[in-house]
Amino acid sequence: MVKIDAGVLRRQEELEKQMNGNGRILVRPSGTEPVIRVMVEGKNAGQIEAAAQEITEQVKIFAAS
């Protein structure tokens, strides 16, 4: 099973707070593959893209360690 780093989850919470209730971020292990799924929803496309990129990079850094 793939685990998610606590640092990634902390950053997820910080980014969600920045969205001020206008979006959400889901980071979870896949149930069928050894990968982490990242989903970002919200009203501001730029903010969504930036959050998705940042979380994805954090996951890659964690996976490489």
C-alpha positions in Angstrom: 0.0 0.0 0.0 1.2 3.5 -0.8 1.3 5.9 2.1 1.1 9.7 2.1 3.8 11.8 3.8 2.6 14.0 6.7 4.4 17.0 5.1 2.3 16.5 1.9 -0.9 16.4 4.0 0.2 19.5 6.0 0.8 21.5 2.7 -2.6 20.2 1.4 -4.3 21.8 4.5 -2.4 25.1 4.1 -3.4 25.3 0.4 -7.0 24.6 1.2 -7.0 27.4 3.8 -5.7 29.7 1.1 -8.7 28.8 -1.0 -11.0 30.3 1.7 -13.7 27.7 1.3 -13.8 28.1 -2.5 -12.1 24.8 -3.3 -10.8 21.5 -2.0 -7.8 19.2 -2.5 -7.9 15.5 -2.2 -4.7 13.5 -1.9 -5.1 9.7 -1.4 -3.6 6.4 -2.3 -5.3 4.7 -5.2 -7.3 1.6 -4.3 -6.1 -0.3 -7.4 -2.6 1.0 -8.2 0.5 1.8 -6.3 0.1 5.6 -7.0 -1.1 8.7 -5.2 -4.2 10.4 -6.6 -4.3 14.2 -6.5 -7.6 16.1 -7.2 -8.0 19.9 -6.9 -11.4 21.6 -7.3 -12.2 25.3 -7.0 -13.4 28.5 -8.6 -10.1 30.1 -9.6 -8.4 28.2 -12.4 -5.0 29.7 -11.7 -5.2 28.8 -8.0 -6.3 25.2 -8.9 -3.4 24.7 -11.3 -0.8 26.1 -8.9 -2.1 24.0 -6.0 -2.1 20.8 -8.1 1.4 21.5 -9.3 2.7 22.1 -5.8 1.1 19.0 -4.3 2.2 16.9 -7.2 5.8 18.1 -6.7 5.6 17.4 -3.0 4.4 13.9 -3.7 7.3 13.3 -6.2 9.8 14.5 -3.7 8.4 12.2 -1.0 8.4 9.3 -3.4 12.0 9.8 -4.4 13.2 9.7 -0.8 
